[in-house]
Amino acid sequence: MNQLREYLAAHEMSEMHPSDIVKILKKLDDDEFSAAIKLVPKNLVGDVALALPDRYFDDVVESLSVDELSHAVTELESDDQAEFMQELEDLNEEVASQVFDNLHEDDQEEINKLKTYDENQAGAHMQLELFTAEKDEIVQDVIKRFARLRKENEVENVQNLFITDKDKKLKYAVGLDDLLIFDFSKSIIENIENSDENFEPIKATDIDDIKEVVHIFEEYDLSVLAIVNSYGVLLGRITSDDIYDIINEHATEQMYNLAGVDDEAEEDDEIINAGRKRATWLGLNLFTAIAASLVIGLFSDTLDQMVALAILMPIVASMGGNAGTQSLTVVVRQLALGDISQGDAMRIIKKEVLISLGNGFLFAIIIGIIAALWFKTPLLGVVIALSMVINLLMAGFFGAVIPLFLKKLDVDPAIGSTVILTTVTDVVGFFSFLGLATYILL
């Protein structure tokens, strides 16, 4: 906590950044945190609370009064206000209601407006604070107005000036650097018409999927994107800092889903809740493992006659599982990035099958030679080599097909893919290896 006091003492209020304060707060224990959060400047408390990991939010709320929380919300931009209030409502509805009642009517209206959108819609992530001008305004007047609003902290993080008509429909987007080289004595539309630059705005609608918005940011390398309604009326904007957060959240969700854990449960401190979510997937894994064991049971007589099969059997299943996971991970990630189009499925499947087949032949030769020399049985080397090729071929095929099929069904490709793939590679691996051994060796 002394480190935080020293940091606050060494910096002017305007120089402080929430991320620097967050780094210090995360090093403190619970008692120190409760005392330290009160030292954070009131205009930064909201930003600090949202930048901290979710498990700290409860401590922030408990350490501050309703009035302090209300002030913290007031200092946030509209999208962050809605996020803060949603987290507060999930934590304590009574406190959230008291904080909401303390807010200005304009803030209440903006929060309620953003809450009408689903979390996966672009409108839920937009800021309602905008700097706009009508196309017939004189450039000099626009710049003077922007300077006044910026000085009064009414607008911040402005990169583009959005140009609308009298019906508030978005017509153009002008970067501030372009605005500065306009003829100040002329109207905005006169400057645009006399310019060789393209000022057509890149935009999305408020009901677009936020994943599509992320792709737009990545495709056009944007710092800000205008959000309009179905009639073209300008509603708000989404900035790149929010997109970075969405990308990180989605990447984390995918990694957790591939491992069979729930991202929301893992971010919670409740051990029982997280354990229950993990147990669901572990239970499913248990049944798939039993299915693989039943396949092994079909060849119990073969295993009794040749112990070497039991020693080599895990190699086939393990190699198939790893090869399948490689294909699965690549396809799931490319689907998330939008690198696979609807008509691209066959190309991806063919690519993954060929890669897996090539590796299958390579490692079939290696393990075939090792097995033949190890157990002094050349035909055993042939059996495990053939099984290796078959299992890696199936691993590449199903590693690509499973996520593509789930995507076709509008199911997150990361959910359940690993469990299904593991079952396939285990069953195919054991069945091909033991079946070939029964047919060739016995």
C-alpha positions, 0 to 999 in steps of 0.5 A, spaced: 500 500 500 505 504 501 507 503 493 501 506 491 501 512 496 508 513 493 505 512 486 499 517 487 504 522 490 509 522 484 504 523 479 499 529 477 492 527 477 492 527 469 498 523 468 495 517 472 493 511 468 488 505 471 493 500 469 499 502 473 494 502 479 491 496 477 498 492 477 500 495 484 493 493 487 494 486 485 500 485 489 496 487 495 492 482 500 485 483 502 486 487 508 491 492 504 486 492 498 480 494 502 484 500 504 488 502 498 482 502 493 480 508 498 486 512 496 485 511 488 482 518 485 475 518 485 475 519 477 479 513 476 475 508 481 471 506 475 476 504 470 480 501 475 475 496 478 473 494 470 481 493 469 482 489 475 480 481 474 473 479 476 474 476 483 476 483 485 470 487 483 466 484 490 472 487 494 471 494 490 464 494 492 464 492 499 470 498 500 466 503 497 459 507 499 453 508 495 455 515 493 462 513 492 460 508 487 455 512 484 461 517 482 465 512 479 460 510 474 459 517 473 466 518 471 465 512 466 464 512 458 457 510 457 459 503 455 463 502 461 457 505 465 453 499 462 458 494 464 459 496 471 452 496 472 451 490 470 457 487 474 454 490 480 447 488 479 450 481 478 453 482 485 448 485 489 441 488 486 440 492 492 446 496 491 446 496 484 439 499 485 441 505 489 447 506 485 442 507 479 437 511 483 443 516 484 445 517 477 443 523 473 437 522 468 442 522 462 446 516 465 440 512 466 437 513 460 444 511 456 445 505 461 438 502 459 439 503 452 445 499 452 442 494 456 436 493 451 442 489 446 444 482 447 451 481 449 453 478 442 450 484 439 454 490 437 450 495 440 451 492 447 459 494 446 458 501 443 459 508 446 454 513 445 459 519 446 460 522 439 463 528 436 459 529 430 457 535 425 452 536 419 455 536 412 453 544 411 457 546 417 463 551 416 469 547 418 472 553 423 466 553 427 466 545 428 473 546 430 472 551 435 466 547 438 471 541 438 476 545 442 471 547 447 468 540 448 475 537 449 477 542 454 470 541 458 472 533 458 465 532 454 469 528 449 475 524 449 479 519 445 476 522 438 479 520 432 474 521 427 469 526 426 462 523 423 458 527 418 451 527 418 445 530 415 439 533 418 436 526 420 442 524 423 444 519 418 451 518 417 454 520 411 461 521 412 467 520 416 473 525 417 479 523 420 482 529 425 488 530 421 484 531 414 480 536 418 486 540 419 488 541 412 480 543 410 479 550 408 476 553 414 472 558 411 468 553 407 463 548 409 465 540 410 461 538 404 464 543 400 471 540 402 469 533 401 467 534 394 473 538 392 477 533 395 480 526 392 480 523 398 474 517 400 470 519 406 465 514 405 464 511 412 466 504 414 460 502 419 456 496 422 449 496 425 447 496 432 444 488 431 450 486 428 454 480 431 460 483 435 464 477 432 463 480 425 465 487 428 471 484 430 473 482 423 471 489 420 476 492 425 481 487 423 480 487 416 480 495 415 485 496 421 481 501 424 481 505 431 474 506 431 467 504 427 461 508 427 454 504 429 448 505 426 441 503 426 437 499 420 435 506 417 442 509 417 442 513 423 448 514 427 447 511 434 454 510 437 461 508 436 466 502 438 473 503 439 479 499 438 480 498 446 473 495 447 475 490 441 482 488 444 478 486 450 473 482 446 478 478 442 482 477 449 475 474 452 473 470 446 480 467 445 480 465 453 473 462 452 476 458 446 482 455 450 477 454 456 472 450 452 477 446 448 480 444 455 473 442 457 472 448 462 467 453 463 470 460 462 465 464 467 466 458 472 473 459 472 473 466 473 469 465 479 472 464 486 467 459 488 471 452 488 464 448 488 462 451 482 468 451 478 469 444 480 462 442 478 463 445 471 469 441 470 466 434 473 461 435 467 466 434 462 470 429 466 464 425 467 463 425 459 470 423 458 469 417 463 464 414 458 468 415 452 474 412 456 469 406 457 467 406 450 475 405 448 475 400 454 470 396 451 473 396 444 479 393 448 475 388 451 473 385 444 480 383 443 482 380 450 484 373 447 488 377 442 492 381 448 492 374 452 496 371 447 501 377 445 503 381 451 507 386 446 500 388 444 498 391 450 505 395 451 505 398 444 497 399 444 498 406 448 503 409 442 497 408 437 492 412 441 497 417 443 499 419 436 492 419 434 490 424 439 495 429 438 495 429 431 487 430 431 488 435 437 493 439 432 488 439 426 482 441 431 486 447 434 488 450 427 481 449 424 477 452 431 482 458 431 481 459 423 474 459 424 474 464 430 478 469 425 474 468 420 479 465 415 475 459 413 469 461 408 462 457 407 465 454 401 472 452 404 470 446 408 473 441 403 480 445 402 481 445 409 479 437 410 483 435 404 489 439 407 489 436 414 488 429 411 494 430 407 498 433 413 496 427 417 497 422 412 504 424 411 506 424 418 502 417 419 507 414 414 513 418 417 512 415 424 509 409 421 516 407 418 519 409 425 515 405 430 514 399 425 522 399 425 522 400 433 517 395 434 520 389 429 527 390 433 524 391 440 520 384 440 524 381 434 517 380 430 517 383 423 510 382 422 508 386 429 512 392 426 507 392 420 501 391 424 503 397 428 505 401 422 499 400 418 495 402 425 499 408 425 497 410 418 490 409 419 489 412 426 493 419 424 489 419 417 482 419 421 485 424 426 486 429 421 479 428 418 475 428 424 480 434 427 477 438 421 470 435 420 468 436 427 469 443 428 466 445 421 460 440 423 459 444 429 460 451 426 454 448 421 450 447 427 451 454 430 454 451 436 461 454 438 466 449 435 471 449 441 465 446 445 465 438 446 470 438 440 476 435 444 471 430 447 469 427 441 475 427 437 479 423 443 473 418 443 474 417 435 482 417 435 482 412 441 476 407 438 479 407 431 486 406 434 485 401 439 480 397 434 485 398 428 491 396 432 488 390 435 484 388 429 490 388 425 494 384 430 488 379 430 488 378 423 495 378 421 499 375 427 494 370 430 
